[in-house]
Amino acid sequence: MADIQPFRGLRYNPSQVRLEEVITEPYDRITPAMQEDYYRRNPYNIVRIILGKDDDPEHPEKDKYKRADLYLKAWQEKGIFVREDKKSLYFYDQEFEVNSQRKKRLGLIARVRLEDFGSKRVLPHEKTFPKPKEDRLRLLRATLTNTEQIFLLYTDDEKKVSQAIRQAMEKSQELADVRDEEGFRHRLLGIEREEDIRRIQEAMADKGLIIADGHHRYETSLNFQREMAAQLGHVRGDEPFNFVMMTLFDLDDPGLVILPTYRLIKGLDKLNEEDFKNFFSSAFAIDELAWPDANDPTPLGKAKNRVNQGQHTFAVFVSGFKKWFFLQLRSEAILDRLGEPDKSPEWRRLDVAILHSLIIDQLGRFSSRPFIQEECVSYIRKLEEGISLVAAGEWQMIFLLKPCAMIEIRKVVEKGELMPHKSTDFFPKLKSGLILNPLDE
């Protein structure tokens, strides 16, 4: 099911640049401030290709997609980028820290045959939106290069893939070793031996894949594949545009980490403490904890512990009340009454689905104006930053929830369903600039 192919990767020449100065976060995680910082770090930073400025004073070309291609070609001519002589598979070894724990994970980088979602061989878990796909399609048309990795998961219950990878690792060649600004280590290793590549291909052949990060880029590659097929009229199937660069991780890898995404709320001009507790008490057991001083870390620590240790438990800090409320679902039987009758029991039992269906979607009753979630709900990954925004009065409340578990994602996706919006934040991201995949052979 998973057609894995080696490729001649394009990567930075370590004798010409310092890798820590040219790699970045994925394009969709780069804020304007980060973009400026990346521009300043090094004139060959990959940001100029994956997310160039709309108006770049450094270059006469005004079209940022054409400019990306010009940079790509010029840097190859200057020897900033080097192309592998032989087709290879690659390993991406990450060492990082989260919640004061050291973690390590190993991914396989390969060209993988594109599959329509209808085939069930590659499964999405998130909804996509037109604007990012159009942006990435214009970049792909201009550069004819996969400039970033797509993060996918596979199941390896019999550990055939991990065994093949371990054997290949013994003969691999280190191509890059760099630490990012957080001190996390990123190593790129290449494997050229045909017997090692064949062994991995055979072990991966029956695997279905789940997209973890990179849904827009995957769908962009599908759209580009259709465009090219329409232009050519006849397609053999082995053309490079039928494949896309992926980084594949075992779904049971202990280094796979999902962080929660917190919800910020505003626009509730009719909110009062008594009505809030009365309304939600029918579905939730409600407890509270005073927090008069947002600089005191003790109540925040208790709130996080309550959420992480409880079942279907949420914490909400309300600035006007200066306290935390803890809402614990009284019974899973309540979930059968959710307004999502077409969803599976697995989907309805997701904490993120419960939070939205039973709490956030009901908050409009505390507003005298229409509660438009695109305006009144925001998402933030840094909890302390979110707390500060609520304490400062820019937002009224912040909801804490437990992150989704890997097994929950697997069960929902295998049912053919999409996870609710902003359900997953895989950490850390795959660094952009370690390797590129030209679609020219």
N, C-alpha and C positions, 0 to 999 in steps of 0.2 A: 504493500500500500504506500509506503514512503520510499520514493525513488531518490536515493541519495547519490550525488555526483561530486567528484573533486573539481576544483577549478584553480586557475592561475590567479591567485590573489594579488591585489595592488595594495601596497602598504608604504608607510613612511620609511625613508632611508635613515636609520639611526645615526649614521655618520654625518648627516646634514642637518638634522633637527633634534631637539630634546623632546621626547614623546610627551612628557608631562605638560609641555607648553602648547601642544597641538590637538590633543584629544579633548572631547567635550561630553556633556550629557546628551541624550537624544534630542532631536530638534524640538519636539513638543514639550520638553521640560525647560527649554531655554527662555528665560525672561529677557526683556530688553536690557536690564542691567547686566545680566550674565553675558548677553551678546556683546555688549561693549567691552566687558572684561576679556572675553575670548579674543576679540579683535586686537586688544592691546597686548596680549600675551606673546603673540608671535605672528608675523605676516603670513605664515603658512598654516595657521590654525584652520581645522576642518570646518569651523563655523562658516567660513566664507563660501563653502560649497553647500553645506546642508541647510543653512539658514542665513543667507547673505542679507545685508541691509537693502532696504528698498532703494535707497539712494546712497551709493558707496563713493565717497570722495576719492578713494584710492584708485578707482578704475573708471575709465571713460564709458564703459558699457553700462547703460541704464537698466537694461532688462536683467534682473538678478538671476534668472535661470540660464540665460546665455552666458552671463558672467561666470556662473559656477562652472560651466563647461570650459570656458577659456582658462580659468584658474587650473582646472583639472589637467588640461593638455599642457599648459605652460609648466606646471610643477613636475610633470613627467619628463618634459624636455630638459629641465634643469637638474634632474636627478633627485628631486625632493621626494618623489614617489618612485618606487621600484616595483617591477612586475616579476612574479615568480617564474622561474624557467620551466618548472614542471607542475602539472596539476597535482593539487594536494587537498587533503582534508586538514582541518585545523581544530585545535583544542583551545578553549578559552577557560583559563583557570582564574577564579576570583577568590581572594581572601579579604574578609571585611569584618566589621564589628557592628552588632546591633544589640541594644539593651544590655550593654556591658558583656556580651558574649561574642567570642571569636567564632566566625563561620567560614566555611570553604565550600565551593561548588565548582563543578566541571561541566562545561558545555561543549558540544560538538558543532563546529561551523562547517556548513556544506551548502552546495547548491541543491535545492530540493524541488522536485517537479510541482508546479502549481496545480491545485485541484479546486474545482468549484465546490462550494459548501454542500451542494446537493449530493455529492459523492459520499459524504460522511467520512472522508479520509482526512480532511483538515476541518476542524471544528472551531468556530469563533466562540467567544464568551461575552463579547461586548457589542453594543450597537455602534455604528459608525455614522459620520456626518459628511455631507457633500463637500464643504469648503476645504477641509484638510486633504481630502482625496484629490481634489482638483489641483491644489498646491503641489502635492507630491507627484502627481502625474506630469505636470509641467516640468518639474525637475528631472524626472526619469526620461522624458522625451528629449530633453536638452543634453543630458550627460550620457545616456545609454549605460548607466552604471547604477548598481545597488550601492548607494553611498552609506547605508546604515544596516545594522543587523535587525532581524525580526526574531523575537524571543518566543520559542515554542516548547511545549511539554509533550512527552511521550510516556507510556507505561512500559515498564521493563520487569514484569513480575517474575520472570524466570532468570533475569540478570544476564541474558545472552549479550545484550549490547554493552553492559558494563564490563563483562569479561573481555569482549573484543577490544574495547577501548583501553583497558589495562594492558593488554598485550601490545597494542600499538604505541602506548605511552612510553614503553621501554626503548623504542627506537625513534621517538619524536625529537625534533630539533627546536630549541627555543629561538623564537623570532623576535619577541618583545617582552620586556619586563619593566613595568612602570607603576608608580604609586600616584594616585590622584590627590586632590587637595584635602580629602578627608583621611588620607593615609591608607586607603584601601589599595590592595595590590591586584594588578591585572597582568596576566601572563598569556602570551599567544605562542602556541607551539604548532609546528607543521609536521605532517606525516605524508611521505611520498611513496613508501613501499607499497607496491601493487597488492601484495598478499594481505597486508594490513587493511588497506582500503576495501578490498573485496570482502574480507571478514566482517567489517563494520556494515557494509552495504547489505550483506546477507542477514545479519542480525536485525537490521532496521527495516527489512523489506515488508514485514507484516504489521508494522506499527501505524496506528492512527495518531494524529497530531492535534494538539489543542493550542490555539494561539493565546499566549499569556500577555504579551505586549507587542504592538505593531499592527493592530487590525487595519488601520488606514493604509499603511504601506503594503500590506498583503493584498487588500482589495484593489489598491492602485496597480499592483503588478498584474492582477487578473484583468483589469481594464486595459492595460497596455498590451497584454497578450492578445486580447480580442482585436484591438486596433491593428496590431501587426499582422494577425491572421487575415483580417479583412483587406489590408493593403496587398498582401502577397497572393491571396487567393488560394494557394495550396501550401499546406504546412506538413512537414514530415513528422514533427513531434520532438525532434532533438535540437531544435533551434534554441539558442540561449534565452530568448524571451519566454520560453516555456518553463523556466526555472527562476527561483529567487533565492537569495542568500538568507539562510536561517541559522540561528544558534539554538540547538536542541538540548534540553535538560530532562533527565529522568524525573518524573513527577514525584518519586519518593526520595529524591536527593535531600538529605537533611539540611543542606545549605539553601534550600528554597525558602524565602521569607516573604510573607505578605504582611504589609502594615495597614492599619485602618486609615480611612479617610473620614475626617470629622465634618460635621454639618453645622454651618452658621445660619442663623435665622434672624430676620428683622421684619418690620412692618406690622407688628401685632399691637396696635394702639389700644385695644380693648382688653389686653392681658391683665389679669389679676390672679394672685396666688390661690385664693379659695376656689375660683371657677376652674382654674387649671387642674388642681388636685381632684375636684369633684368629677370633672369630665373624664379624666383618664383612670380614675380609681376602679371603674367597672372592669377594665381589662388588665390593669396592672396593680400590683401591690406597691405602694409609694412610701418611700422613706426619705428623709432629708438630713442635710448636714450644713450647718452655718459656715459661711466663708466670708467674713467681713473684710478681710485683708487679702487681696489677690496675690500679694507678694509672699504670703505664707505658704510654703510648698506642701505642708502636711495634709490639708484637706484634698489637694489635687492628687496626691499619692493614694489616699484612701479611695478617691473616686475611681482611679484607674484600677485598683485592686478589686473593687466591687464589680466592675464591669468584666474584668478578665476572669474572675472566679465564679461569677454567677451564670445561670442559664437564661438566655434571652433577657439580659439585664442591660439597661441603658442608664447613662448619667447625663444630666443636663444642668449646666450652670447658667443661671439667669441673673443678669447684672442688676436689674432693679430690685431683686429680692435678696441679693448678696448671699445666696446659698445654692447648694447642690440638691437636686432631686434625683432619687434613684427609682427607676421604674422597672419592675420585674414582672414579666408576663405571668398571669395567674395560672393559665393552663393552655397547653397546645391545642386543646379542643376549640379554643377561640379562633385559631387560624383557619378552621374550615369555613368561617364566616367572612373571610377576607374577600374584598371585591376583585379577586383574580381567579374566577372559577375555572379558567382554561389552563391555569398553571399547575404543575405537579406538586405533590406534598413536599418534595425536596426543595423546590423553589420557595414555597410559602413558609418553610421553616428557616430560611436564611434570616439572620439577624437584620441584615440591611433591608430585606423586604418587609419584615415586621416593623422596623423603625419608620419606614416611609408610609406603609399602608395604614398602620394603626395610630401613628403619632403625627408625623410631618404633614401627611395629606389631610389631617383633621384640624390643623392649626388655623385655617381660614376663619373659623368661628370666633377667633379672638381679634379679628381685624374688621374695621368698618369699611375697608376698601377690598376689591378683589385681591385674593392672595395668589399672586402670580409667582410660581416657584422660580422661574428664570430670573426674577428680580429679587425675590425675598429669601432665596436659599442659595448658599454658596458652599464650596467644598475646600477644605484646607488639610494639608498633611502634617503641618508642624503645629502640634498642640499648643505649645507655649505662645506661639504667634497668634493663634486663634483666641486663646484666653485673653491676651492683651487687647485684642480688638473688641471683645465683649466688655472687658473692664473699662475700656475707654469710651464705651457707649456707641461705637460705630456699628455694632451688631447687638441684638438683644440677648441671644442665647447661643450656646454651643452644645451639640450632642456628641457624647462619646459612645462608641460601640466597639465590640470585639471584631478583630479582622476575620475575614472568611478563612476557613480551613481548606487546604488543598483538596481533601476528599469531597468537600461540599461542591467545589467547582467541578470536579470530575463527574459527580452524580448529576448535576444540573445540565452540564454541557452534553453528556451522553444521552440525556432525554431530548436533545435537540432544542434546548431553551437557551436564552441569553441571560446572563447575570444582570441584576438591576444596575442602573447607572452608578458609576464611581464605586464599584464594589471592591476592587482589588488595586493594590499598589505594590507591585513586586519590587523588592529592594535587595541590593542596589540595582540600578539600571545597567544595561550593557553600554560600555563607553563607545562613542562614535569616533572613528578615525583609526582604530586598530587595524582594520582590514576592509577593503572595498572589493566589489565584484563587477568588473566590466562585462558587459553583455556583447562582446565582439567575437566570441568563439565558443 
